Amino acid sequence: MNLIPYALFAAFALLPAAAQARGPFFDYAAGRQLTPDMALSGPMFPLAYGFFVLMSLTMLAFAIFWILMIIDAWKRDWRDRTLWLLVLVFSVFVGLHWLSALLYYFLVKRKDIGGRKPAAKVSPPAPKA
């Protein structure tokens, strides 16, 4: 499992708490000191939450795309089928399932390798004598 998005979310989510550790916030526009609960509801929390939602949706989209590429590789009848299935399945353990799915899409599916059955040969009509 790829932990980078979670680490980035944690870093963004903890920024207001790290700023609070410096000392109390002061709202110069209102002329009052902010309490810690007011400081955590500042501008960084919606940004961190939005970043988390965006990363979650991106990871979900790539997971669905990866599953669709595995299904496509399973249905194809060609000599490299086993290799691509192994690459797609074991890439999830390295955290690069999104990369293997993109590679499969551009190198195999988009070129339609092994997907179509060859058309039956049609011989031209015999000339009339």
C-alpha positions in Angstrom: 0.0 0.0 0.0 1.3 3.4 -0.9 1.6 5.6 2.2 2.7 8.8 0.6 -0.8 10.3 0.3 -1.5 9.5 3.9 1.8 11.1 5.0 1.1 14.2 3.0 -2.4 14.4 4.5 -1.1 14.1 8.0 1.5 16.8 7.3 -1.2 19.2 6.0 -3.6 18.3 8.8 -1.1 18.9 11.5 0.1 22.3 10.3 -2.4 24.3 12.4 -1.4 22.3 15.5 2.3 23.0 14.7 1.5 26.7 14.4 -0.4 26.7 17.7 2.7 25.2 19.4 4.5 28.5 18.7 2.1 30.4 20.9 -1.4 31.9 20.8 -2.8 33.3 17.6 -3.9 36.9 17.5 -6.5 38.2 15.0 -5.4 41.7 14.2 -8.5 42.4 12.2 -10.8 41.7 15.1 -8.3 42.8 17.8 -8.6 39.6 19.9 -6.7 36.5 20.8 -7.8 33.3 19.2 -8.3 30.2 21.3 -6.8 26.9 20.1 -10.1 25.6 18.8 -10.6 28.7 16.8 -7.1 28.4 15.4 -7.7 24.8 14.2 -10.8 25.9 12.3 -8.7 28.4 10.3 -7.9 28.3 6.7 -5.6 25.3 6.8 -8.2 22.8 8.0 -10.5 23.1 4.8 -7.4 23.0 2.6 -6.1 19.8 4.4 -9.6 18.3 4.2 -9.9 19.2 0.5 -6.5 17.7 -0.2 -7.5 14.5 1.6 -10.8 14.2 -0.4 -8.9 14.9 -3.7 -6.3 12.2 -2.9 -8.9 9.7 -1.8 -10.9 10.2 -5.0 -7.7 9.9 -7.1 -6.7 6.7 -5.3 -10.2 5.2 -5.8 -10.2 6.1 -9.5 -6.8 4.4 -10.0 -7.9 1.3 -8.0 -11.0 1.0 -10.3 -8.8 1.5 -13.4 -6.4 -1.1 -12.1 -9.2 -3.6 -11.6 -10.5 -2.9 -15.1 -7.1 -3.5 -16.6 -6.8 -6.9 -14.7 -10.2 -7.9 -16.1 -9.1 -6.9 -19.6 -5.8 -8.8 -19.3 -7.7 -11.9 -18.1 -10.1 -11.8 -21.1 -7.4 -11.4 -23.8 -6.1 -14.5 -25.5 -2.4 -14.0 -26.3 1.0 -15.2 -25.4 1.9 -12.4 -22.9 -1.3 -12.7 -20.8 0.3 -14.4 -17.8 3.2 -11.9 -17.7 0.9 -8.9 -17.7 -1.4 -10.5 -15.1 1.6 -11.1 -12.8 2.8 -7.6 -13.3 -0.7 -6.1 -12.6 -1.3 -8.3 -9.5 2.1 -8.0 -7.9 2.5 -4.3 -8.5 -0.1 -3.6 -5.8 2.4 -5.0 -3.2 5.0 -2.4 -4.3 2.5 0.4 -4.3 2.8 1.0 -8.1 -0.5 -0.5 -9.2 -1.5 2.8 -10.9 1.7 2.7 -12.9 1.3 -0.9 -14.1 -2.3 -0.2 -15.0 -1.3 2.9 -17.1 1.5 0.9 -18.8 -0.8 -1.9 -19.6 -3.4 0.5 -21.0 -0.9 2.3 -23.3 1.2 -0.7 -24.3 -1.5 -3.4 -24.7 -5.1 -2.2 -24.5 -4.8 0.9 -26.6 -2.8 -1.0 -29.3 -5.4 -3.8 -29.0 -2.7 -6.5 -28.9 -4.3 -10.0 -28.9 -7.8 -8.6 -28.5 -9.2 -9.1 -31.9 -9.6 -12.4 -33.7 -8.2 -12.4 -37.2 -10.8 -12.0 -39.9 -11.5 -15.0 -42.1 -9.7 -15.0 -45.4 -12.0 -14.2 -48.2 -10.9 -15.4 -51.6 -11.7 -13.2 -54.6 -14.4 -14.4 -56.9 -13.2 -16.6 -59.8 -13.2 -14.9 -63.1 -15.9 -15.9 -65.6 -14.6 -17.7 -68.6 
